[in-house]
Amino acid sequence: MKLVVQIKLLPTPEQAAALEATLHAVNAAATTVSRTAYGKSVFGNYDLRRHTYGELRATGLSAQIAQHIIKKVADAYATLRGLIRTGRLTGARARKAESEPITFRPDAAQPYDDRCLSWLHEQQTVSIWTVHGRLKDITFTGSADQLTTLARYRHGESDLLLRDGKWFLIATCEMPETPLNANPAGWIGVDRGIVNLATTSDGTNHSGDGLTRYRRRMARVRAELQARGTKSARRKLKKRAKRETRHATHTNHKIAKEIVADAQRTGRGIAVEELAGIRERVRLWPSQRATLSSWPFHQLGAFLAYKARRVGVPYTQVDPAYTSQMCPVTWCGSVGRGNRPSRDLFSCRSCGFAGPADHIAALNVERRAGVAWAFVDTPNDPAVESGVSASRSCHPGRRERRKPKAASALGR
């Protein structure tokens, strides 16, 4: 599987100036190529090369860099067409994007291959092509895990990136995958939420209290900066937005790492709720809407998926309907809004089983995981298909309050 490793460069002032001049030159050339592509309606990599390669070489750019610039432009137009085709870019924004050629920021990232970039892992230095000639002995640094992964598994291109005055190389690594455990000993159900970021069926709770305090403090600071409206205030707003994004990503990484490690140690799989379209399905208090819109729930699921895949842990998604209203006791399985008298408490009105609502939801996710995984693993098995049909029938309509008997047989 492909992963990226971010390595920080530590160039001298002279080296940093050469790197910056290189980014400005290649991105100016990319904008010129983009105008040619738009004017001639030629967007394919090889077709565009016939129109622009000679001009790029005449400006003094190396052959490899010229080809990377052309490919970057072709990829940018392919991405734009994909966004419009899939409906992710619509209306006035789509019309504006199609009405003019794509332009590249002066500091936009530039890809390098092994002909333009050499790694010396023992010395922790790189040699890289610039418009001022080949720069050697540029020191790089990173964590021990990053450096080990880079030395063992780096494969393919690396991107030179300037962000907030700091230089980075984003290296692509081809990581070996551990064979998938197709027959897990059980499942860890994970319920994602706003108050508790993640609750597992084992009872582990990753509380969001600290994050809530952090976000409220950031919201107050953001409101103060927005009220000022000065240029420096807008600059600080951008920096704080990036800081908040990094904080959320770091938190999700820690949660996912802990859950995957537990699943790997116990030989179990990981199951989460399918949250696609959650913003359209749920009704929230006004105070919760900003949190739901800004917290990256999907990112946590993506981190769980790729970390699980890396170590061979099964990962699946289940139907989220009524997981917080269904009794997890095998012989009961009662479903109803009355089973959840408050946000934090579950209390079955039929059998009296009670507990934290998020934990109950995680238990129900765990119980649905077996059928969901069997359906994916053996899709043509009639017994599996009938089991999935029965599992789907356990979600009653609005007026129903109890689960049909066919679903009770599945132990839900």
TIPA-620499 format. One record per atom (N, C-alpha, C): x, y, z. Coordinates in pm, whole numbers, plus 50000, padded with zeros to 5 digits. Example, Ala and Ser with C-alpha at 12.3 -4.5 7.8 and 13.67 -1.06 7.14 Angstrom:
! TIPA-620499
513194943150780
512304955050780
513204967050780
512854977550708
513674989450714
512905000350787
! end
This chain:
! TIPA-620499
500844988150000
500005000050000
500885012450000
500345023249944
501115035649933
500835044650053
501885049750112
501815059750218
502775071050184
502555082550245
503475093650225
504145097050357
505395100850348
506185104750465
506635119150444
506355127650541
506725141750532
508045143950605
509035148350531
510375150750584
510655165750580
511185170950689
511485185250696
512915187850648
513045197650559
514365201750511
514895213150598
516205213450614
516875223950691
517905230850603
517475238350502
518435244650411
519065257050473
520245260450424
520885272950461
520115284350392
520335296850431
519655307950363
519895308150212
521115304950169
521405304850026
520655293349957
520625281750022
519895270449964
518395273249959
517855279450065
516435282750068
516065292549956
516945302149929
516685311749822
516655304749686
517565295149666
517575287849539
516325279149525
515895272949633
514685264749628
513455273349598
513395284949660
512255293849637
512225298849493
513395302449441
513455306749301
513035295449207
513365283149243
512985271649161
511475269949158
510835270549275
509375269149279
508695280149198
509185292449212
508585303549136
508745301248985
509905296348945
510155294448801
509285283248744
509235271848812
508495260448758
506985263148760
506505270448858
505065273248863
504665284048763
505575293448737
505305302948629
505265295748494
506175286048475
506155278148352
504885269648343
504425264248457
503205256248457
501995264748419
501955277148464
500855286148427
500885289048278
502085290748222
502195292948078
501715280848000
502105269048043
501655256747978
500135255347990
499595259148104
498155258348125
497405267448027
497945279348002
497295288347907
497325282447766
498425276047731
498505269547600
497495258147590
497405250247696
496455239147697
495025244147683
494695254847754
493345260247749
493045266547612
494025273647559
493805280247431
493665270447316
494415259547319
494375249747210
493435238047241
492825238147362
491945227147405
492665213747397
493915213747440
494725201547444
495095199147589
494545188347648
494735186247791
495425172947824
495645164647727
496345151947750
497825154047768
498435145547848
499855147247880
500725146747755
500565136347671
501445134747556
501115144747445
499825147747427
499465157847326
499985171647367
499875174647496
500345187647544
501865188747534
502545177447546
504005177647537
504475182047399
503745178147295
504145182047159
504045197147139
503165203747213
502965218147195
503885226547285
504355221147395
505015229647495
506415225047536
506775212647507
508055207547558
509235215747505
509235218747378
510345226247321
510505240047382
509395246847408
509465260147468
510015259447611
509605249247684
510125247947821
511625245247821
512085236947731
513525234047724
514305246547683
513685255047600
514375267147555
514575277047668
513775276047774
513935285147888
515025280647984
515645269047957
516725264348042
516315253648140
515065249448141
514625238848231
515145225448182
515455216548275
515945203248239
514815195048177
515195184248109
514205175948040
513205169848139
513695164648250
512815158248347
511865168248411
512375179848448
511535190048510
510465194748411
510845196348284
509865200548184
508735190448171
509065177648172
508035167348163
507145167248289
507755169548405
506955170048529
506005181948527
506435193148472
505565204848465
504365202048374
504625196048260
503535192848167
502555183048231
503085172948298
502205163148363
501405169448476
502005178948547
501285185648655
500105193448599
500295199948486
499195207348424
498105197848377
498495186948311
497505177248263
496715171248380
497405168148489
496715162748607
495765172848668
496135185648666
495265195948722
493955196948645
494025196248513
492805196748433
491995183848448
492665172648462
491945160048485
491205160448618
491835166248720
491175167548850
489975176748842
490115187848770
488995197048753
487815190248684
488085182748578
487005175748508
486355165548599
487165158848681
486605149048773
485695155348878
486085166948930
485265173749029
483915177948969
483945182648846
482705186848782
481835174748747
482465164148699
481715152248658
481035145548777
481695145348892
481115138849010
480205148049090
480045160449047
479135169549116
479715176249237
481015175049261
481635181649376
481935196349349
481885200349222
482065214249184
480925217749089
480015226249134
478805229049057
478535244049053
477525247748974
477015261348972
478025271548923
478005283148989
478855294248947
480325290848961
480675283049063
482085279449081
482585270848965
481745261448919
482155253048807
482275261248679
481315270348657
481375278648536
482595287648537
482925293048652
484115301548661
485385293548637
485445281448692
486635273148675
486835269248529
485745267348456
485855263348316
486065275148222
485855287448272
485905299148185
487305305048171
488275299748243
489625305248238
490645294248264
491865296048216
492885285648239
493285284848386
493715273148426
494175270948563
495495278248583
495615285048696
496865291648732
497465284848855
498765285648868
499475279148977
500115289649067
499955287649197
500565296849294
502095296349280
502775307349307
504245307249297
504895296849387
504255293949503
504845284449598
504175270749593
503445267549487
502805254449476
503855243349472
503495231649521
504445220449529
504885216049390
506095210849383
506645206049256
507145191749274
506715182449186
507175168449198
508595166649143
509335157449206
510695153749164
510775138549157
511535133549060
511815119249057
513275116949094
513715104449082
515065101049128
516155106949039
515805111748920
516825118148837
517085132548881
516105138448948
516255152348992
516505153549142
516325142549214
516435142949360
517105130149408
518185131549482
518915120149536
518905120749689
518715108949751
518665107949897
519935101249947
520575107150045
521715101250114
521285099050259
520795086850286
520155084350415
521155084150531
522355079050508
523325078550617
523735092550662
523895101650566
524255115350600
523045124150630
521825118850602
520565126350617
520615139450538
521015138150411
521055149550321
520425145550188
520035155650110
519515153349976
520255162249878
520255157749753
520795165649642
519635168049547
519385180649511
518165183949437
518475194049326
517735192649214
517895201849102
517215215049133
517875226149098
517285239449109
517645247448984
517035258848969
517345267448854
518755273248865
519355272448983
520715277249002
521725265849004
521325254348953
522215242948952
521835232749058
522595222149062
522325211249157
522775215349296
521855214749393
522195217549532
522455204549605
523585203749671
523955191749747
523995194949897
523955184249974
524115185050120
523055193750186
521795192250142
520685198650213
520215188950321
520335192950444
520005184050555
518505182350568
518095170150601
516685167750631
516565160550765
515405161550826
515185155650957
513755150350966
513525142051065
512215136151090
512305126851208
511175120951246
511185111551358
511905098851316
512255090651416
512965078151387
512125068951298
510815068151323
509945059751241
509875064851098
509785078151083
509735083750949
511015080850871
512155082650935
513435080350866
513605065750830
513175056650918
513265042350888
512375038550771
511135043450775
510195040650665
510715046250534
511265058350537
511795064650416
512935056450357
513855051950442
515025044650393
514645030950336
513625024550394
513285010950351
512305010450235
511355019450235
510205017550147
509955028950048
510825038950042
510555049849950
510575044649807
509535048949732
509415044349594
508565054349517
509135059949410
508355069149329
508785083549351
507865092649319
508175106849322
508095112649463
508725124449478
508645132149601
508285146549563
507515153149648
507075166849621
507815176649710
508375187149648
509005198049722
507915208049760
507845211349889
506745219449940
507265230350033
506765242550015
507045253750105
505755257250177
505765256150312
504575258750390
504955266850514
504355278750524
504595287550639
506085290250660
506805292150550
508215295250559
509125283350588
508565271150591
509345259150618
509315250150496
510415243050475
510565234550357
510365219850393
509625212750306
509345198650329
509485190950198
509775178050213
509705168550102
508665158050139
507655156350053
506615146350075
506975134349989
507475123750052
507975112049981
506925101049978
506775094549864
505865083249849
506585070449887
505945062449972
506535049750017
505575038349984
506145027449934
505365015449902
505535005750018
504525005350105
504604997350228
504084983250204
504764973050258
504234959450248
503004957750337
502044949950292
500834947650369
500904934250440
500474934150566
500354921550639
499154913950585
499264900750566
498114892950516
496874895250601
495744896950535
494494899950604
494024888050686
493604890850807
493004880750894
491544879250853
491264870050760
489914868650704
488934862450802
489424856050908
488544849651007
488844855351146
488404867551172
488714873851302
488034866551417
488654867551535
488104861151654
486894868651709
486634880351660
485524888551706
485654902451645
484904911751699
484904925251644
484924935651755
485554946751725
485494958451813
484574968451745
483404970651802
482494980651749
482914994451794
482885004151703
483305017851733
482155027051702
481705034451802
480675044551783
481335058351786
481185065851678
481745079351671
480675089451708
481065099751785
480105109651830
480725123251850
479915132251903
480345146051924
480905147852064
480135143452166
480615144752304
481765135152328
481585122452290
482645112552296
483085109652153
484325112752123
484785111451985
484695097151935
485045087652020
484965073451983
484765065252109
483805056052104
483545046752214
483535032752156
484295023652216
484385010052164
483465000752242
483194989252183
482344979252248
483024973252371
484334975052386
485034970552506
484854980052623
484224991652598
484005001552703
485025012652706
486005012352615
486995023152609
486345035552551
486535046752619
485885059152579
486945069752552
486935074952431
487845085952394
487035098752402
487095105052516
486255116652543
486695128752461
485715137052428
485995149152354
485965161552439
485995160052574
485905171852661
487065181452638
488285176152634
489435184752612
489385191452477
488945183952376
488835189852244
487755200752240
486645198452311
485585208452315
486075221452375
486825220452485
487385232652547
488345239552452
489155231752383
490105237552287
489375244852175
488335238652121
487625244552009
486855257052052
486305256952173
485605268952222
486575280552238
487755277452290
488765287952306
489185293352170
489375284452073
489735288851939
488615296951875
487355293351903
486225300751848
486185315051902
486485316552032
486515330052090
487615338452027
488795332552012
489905339851950
489565343251805
488925333851735
488565336151596
487565347651583
486605348051676
485605358851673
486265372351697
487235372851789
487925385451815
488725390051693
489405380851627
490175384551509
489275388851393
488145382051378
487215385851271
486625399651296
486425403151424
485875416351455
486865427351420
488155424551430
489165434751396
489145437651246
489165427251164
489085429051020
490325434750955
491455435051026
492685440450969
493415429750889
494415433950814
495185424650733
495945414750821
496535419650930
497255410751021
496295401051089
495065405451118
494085396551180
493705385251085
493525388550957
493195378050859
494355368350844
495575373550854
496745364750845
496785355150964
496465360151082
496445351651202
495305341551195
494185345451135
493065336151121
493465324051038
494205326350931
494645315350847
495585305950925
496485311751002
497425303551079
496685295351184
495695301451249
494955294151353
494095283151292
493545285651173
492755275251108
493625262951077
494845265251031
495765254251004
496145247051133
496325254751240
496685248751369
495555239751418
494305244451405
493165236451450
493035223751367
493285224751238
493235212851152
494285202751193
495505207451221
496575198251264
496215191751397
495595199251487
495225193751616
494185182551599
493175184951515
492155174751491
492765162251428
493655164251331
494305152851266
495135144851365
495875151651450
496695144851550
495815136751646
494705142651689
493795135551780
493225123051714
492785124251590
492255112551519
493305101751499
494535105751471
495615096051457
495815088151587
495825094951699
496045088151827
494925078251857
493675082551835
492545073751862
492605061451772
492825063551641
492855052451547
493995042851578
495145048151614
496295039651645
496015030651764
495375035951866
495075027951985
494055016951955
493015020251880
491985010351849
492544999251762
493335002751660
493904992751571
494894983851646
495684989551736
496624981551814
495894971451901
494774975651959
493994966552042
493404955251958
492884958651839
492324948351751
493394938551704
494564943551671
495654934851627
496104925451738
496194930651858
496654922551973
495684911352004
494384913751988
493364903752025
492854895551907
493364898351786
492944890651670
491534893651623
491024905551652
489674909151614
489684919151498
488494921751444
488324931751342
487734944351399
487604954651314
487074967651356
485844970651272
484774974651339
483524978251271
483104992251313
482695000251216
482215013751242
480885015651171
480185026151208
478935029351143
479195036451010
478385033750911
478445040750784
477785054350803
478585065150801
478085078450833
477895087150709
477855081350591
477635089250470
476275096150478
476265109250456
475025116950459
474525120050598
475385119350699
474935121550836
474425135750857
474995145450786
474555159250805
473115161350760
472675153250663
471295154550616
470325146350701
470845136250773
469955127250846
469645131550988
470605137951054
470445140451197
469945154651222
469285156251338
468835169251384
469575172551513
470185184151518
471045187751630
470615200851692
471065202751817
470925215951880
471835225651806
471465238651805
472315248451737
473755248351786
473945245451915
475305245451971
476145233951916
475485223351862
476225211851812
476485212451663
475815221551593
475915221551447
477325225051399
477935234651465
479295238551423
480265227051444
480105219551557
481005208451584
480845197451481
479595194251445
479355183851347
479935187651211
479825200451175
480295204851045
481805205851036
482455208251149
483895210851146
484745199051189
484205189951274
485035178851319
485105168051211
486305163451175
486445153851065
486125139551106
484825136051117
484435122451152
484905112651043
484765116750918
485175107950809
486675105150817
487455114950860
488895113050869
489245102150969
488535101551082
488795091151180
488525077451119
487435076051043
487175063350978
488235059850876
488715069950802
489755067350702
491055063050769
491385069250882
492595065250955
492475051051007
491315047451060
491095033751107
491245023850991
490705027450874
490725018350760
492155015650713
492945026350694
494275023950638
495235018050741
495075021850868
495935015950970
495605001150990
494304997650980
493914983650992
494434975550873
494304981150755
494784974250635
496284971850641
496994981150697
498454980150703
498904968250788
498154964750892
498554953750982
497674941450965
496824941250859
496024929350832
494794927750917
494304938450979
493104937751063
491874940150977
490854931650984
489634933850905
488934946850947
488354953650850
487644966150875
486374966050793
485244969350855
483984969550784
483094980550837
482094984250758
481114994350796
479734987950800
478904992150896
477584986250914
476524997150907
475294992650892
474155001650889
474005008351025
473965021851030
473895028651161
472495029951218
471465025551145
470095028151188
469785021751323
469325029751417
468805025451547
469865018751636
471135020951611
472155014851697
472085020351839
471635032851856
471555038651990
470195036552056
469225030151984
467895027852040
467565013052055
468485004352016
468234989952018
468914983452139
468184974952206
468754967752321
469724957252271
470954956752323
471944947052275
471784933152335
470864931352431
470664918252491
470104908752386
470684896852373
470344887752265
468874884152262
468304880852376
466924876152378
465894887452382
466354900052386
465424911252392
465354918452257
466314926652228
466364933652100
465294944152081
464764949552190
463724959752180
464284972452117
463464979052033
463864991351966
462825002051993
463285013952029
462365025052051
463065037252105
462485048752078
463085061052129
463065061552281
462055055152340
461975055352486
463115048152554
463855039852479
465005032852538
466155042352567
466085054352513
467165064052535
466565076752593
466355077052724
465715088652786
466565101252781
467875099952767
468745111652759
469885108552664
470705118652635
471795116652540
472805106652589
473065106452721
474135098052775
473655084652828
472365082352840
471855070452907
470985062052814
471185048752821
470305039152756
469655030652864
468355028852854
467625020652950
466485013752876
466615000552858
465624992852782
464304992352859
463244995952793
461924996052856
461324982052864
461914972452795
461384958752797
462054950152903
463404949852901
464124941052993
464844948353105
464934961553097
465584969253202
467084970653187
467674965153081
469114966353063
469474981053043
470504985753114
470874999953109
472375001453098
472805013053048
474225016053037
474435028852960
475695032952945
475995044952866
475535043152722
474875053252668
474285052052535
475335049452427
476495055852436
477525053952333
478085039752337
478205034152457
478675020352470
477655010652412
476375013252435
475325004652380
475385005052227
475555017052170
475645018252025
476845010451970
477975010952041
479155003551998
478904988452004
478174983752105
477834969552115
476964965151996
476014973451958
475164970151844
475954970151714
476914979351702
477784979251584
478594966351580
479074961951695
479844949451702
478994937551657
477744937251698
476884925851665
476504925651517
476434937051454
476124937451311
477334934451224
478524935451282
479734934251202
479904920351143
479564909951219
479764896251171
479034893651041
477754897451035
476964895250914
477474904050800
477814916650831
478314925750727
479604920350667
480514915450750
481784910250700
481584897450620
480694888550666
480434876250593
479834879150457
478994889350449
478384893050322
479424898050223
480404905650272
481474910750186
482414899550146
482714890450242
483694879850219
483144868850128
481854865550143
481234854950063
479894859950009
479914868749910
478684875349865
477694866049798
478124854449749
477224845649676
476654834349761
476914834749890
476414824449980
474954827550014
473984818549977
472564821350006
472284823250154
472994815450238
472754816850382
473164830450432
474294835550378
474754848750418
473794859450370
473324858050242
472414867950189
471114868450268
470604856650309
469384856750388
469624862850524
470834860850578
471144866850708
471204881850700
471774887150589
471834901550572
470444907250553
469584900050479
468224904850461
467514905850594
467744895750679
467124896250811
467664907550894
468984910350880
469574921150959
469014934550915
468714936050786
468144948650740
466714950350787
466024939050813
464634940050857
464514943951003
465644945251073
465564948251216
465434963051242
465314971151138
465184985451157
463744989451130
462934991651233
461504993851214
461215007551158
459975009151112
459515022151067
459285031251184
458825043451157
458685053451263
457695049151370
456625042251331
455575039051426
455835025951500
456815018251453
457105005651519
458045007951635
457894999851738
458725001451856
459494988851892
459084977251838
459764964851871
460354958651745
461374950651765
462064944551653
461354931651612
461224928851484
460584916451440
461324904251491
460614892951502
461204880651556
462344875551470
462244877751337
463314872751249
464644878851284
464654891451327
465924897851363
466384893451501
465454889951590
465854885351723
466674872751715
466424864451613
467164852051600
468624854551570
468954866351521
470344869651492
471094874851614
470384876351726
471064880951847
471344895451847
470484903651787
470704918051783
469974924851897
! end
